[in-house]
């Protein structure tokens, strides 16, 4: 019996074996190709599921393979050989019809996914039409209203409509230029459509027992292209992931560089402003200076927040556990925030439960960071009342403790609708009311990520206009069960005594310190901060000079910048420690750096530095650090030691002392400096209004000019763009310091060219640039000599 009618086209009289040989000859190729395609499609579906688990990404190949699987099943059950091969005589027709009706579903889903849902509405219409086709005809068949065999024409009509719709969408995507996203699949679909047309032609005009072969070949080609498309998608995902990693690394590197670039001028601003606060007696100027101090600290906090968040976002947050005393941690913390609370006339109290252990193991730095952010926020958003720091917890095991940190305030509170977004980056609750409160909205986002990284939790309880309570729970290890509450007051008293001693004036005329930095303004800041201490300072601008000096003199402390031309600060310290001729193998070294990226402290301590001071320098912190490392016998007070007239200051210690500046007459330097093109107002600002210091800096610029010109010429000719950029950066800074803005701007262009590796620009312009630099230095020399 034929598929379409009830005529018997031929009668075969043969044995059983002869019948199977006949069926194999006429229909075997089609059914075995269909079975083979069915098996490959099934394997591909299983592989797609495994890839989804492995890559945790959408794997469209599963739905594409399902299209082939269902279609191949339809072709198998549609074969004349199928009933005789499998013996399922009673259900063949129903199975075949159901497979046929299910083909559009997986095809529509697959097409919608590879097109990223661009035609969602049309796909929904197609699915509804397919669903109607799948439900209506079987229901009519089983109720006896209309057999499936008699519904072939409407079923085929719906399938043709769906096929034409899919083809039109493909053509529309091609016209709009989106088809490149799934180009391999699109090619496979077009070839499949072509094979279907070829089959229709065969069925219409020719008689061929293997009339399914064109569609089978088209399906096989489509399956191969679907697999290729998925491989290409995964390759593209891998490239995008690698690109994202590279961009993240580039961003981190950029931020590390920007940390240095931004924090260096902040260092100068806050440092020189500190000198104004120290030496000024005019109340109006004092008020201005305190405004600069407040704004500068806020700027520094914003920079730190952005840098920390970028580190967290790049998934390079480091949690470093070590042993610490909780009483000391809390005492140091309270001393850092007490002034802010007092400035707003707020109560700030700590309450420690009796079972909180003092000896703990955790990330002390991160715990401080969490508390500073939360306490700082509480103070910012509290106008009256107070802030309470409550510490409690519970033992999870004999050596394990769940530390509970609760920060409660009587401030403005948080609206219920804002709580959901409280820990989102850059989100600020009740912005209209809190518009006067400075901040980036990063503080709580950083806290949340830090807490998560440490395996803890954070909760918020707040009532609008009545206050908030942040509860942080962190697991820590216990090394000493002595209650922290027993030691906290002792530690606070000790800290207060130390603070009193450290903030009082001290002198150490017998102490000698080496300070190394390629930026002269940074050396000037160190010199200004330590001027009253009478410490003998040797100041130099390169690691090489520092290494040579360490062979000639014994120092009590070395202050060493990191980002310098070769050798940098880390390499300089390594050579000093390993040099057999060095007198300073065991001399304490402190790194002074503007590199504020999270994790820098650990890196510097691992490199051999005894301590880490971040720029901008705080004069009190600098003095406290120096006091910790200087020998006790060399430290005195102004009451017990008389001031020394002889102060040793060397910018270039291995050279003879440069031109004398002590003879400069007040008021004569600035007009001569202005005559050679300097913005003298800017120059004075950079030198705290002190002409003697300005003259001293100019002398050092003159002294280092020949060596710097020679070095820049060598680097330019050798194509060492990175080293050239470092030197241009130094020229930019020192020229800006003395008000030579035009040359500073030109140096900035050369620094940028060096950073970007633009050797063409460097080689085209460096000679004229260095001539201009040399001319400025000669003019400055004339200015000094005329004095």
URKAGI-V448177 format. One record per run of one state. SS is the DSSP state (H for helix, E for strand, - for the rest). FROM is the first residue (numbers start at 1). TO is the last residue. Records with the same first field share a line. If there is no record, write none. Layout:
# URKAGI-V448177
SS: FROM-TO, FROM-TO
This chain:
# URKAGI-V448177
-: 1-15, 56-60, 78-81, 87-91, 115-119, 143-147, 177-178, 206-212, 280-282, 314-321, 344-346, 353-356, 363-363, 381-385, 398-399, 410-415, 422-442, 454-456, 464-466, 504-505, 508-511, 517-519, 530-530, 534-535, 541-542, 550-556, 562-568, 579-588, 594-599, 607-610, 615-618, 630-631, 635-635, 638-648, 651-667, 676-679, 687-690, 719-720, 738-740, 756-758, 787-787
H: 16-55, 61-77, 82-86, 92-114, 120-142, 148-176, 179-205, 213-279, 283-313, 326-343, 364-380, 416-421, 443-453, 484-503, 520-529, 531-533, 543-549, 569-578, 600-606, 619-629, 632-634, 668-675, 680-686, 691-718, 721-737, 741-755, 759-786
E: 322-325, 347-352, 357-362, 386-397, 400-409, 457-463, 467-483, 506-507, 512-516, 536-540, 557-561, 589-593, 611-614, 636-637, 649-650
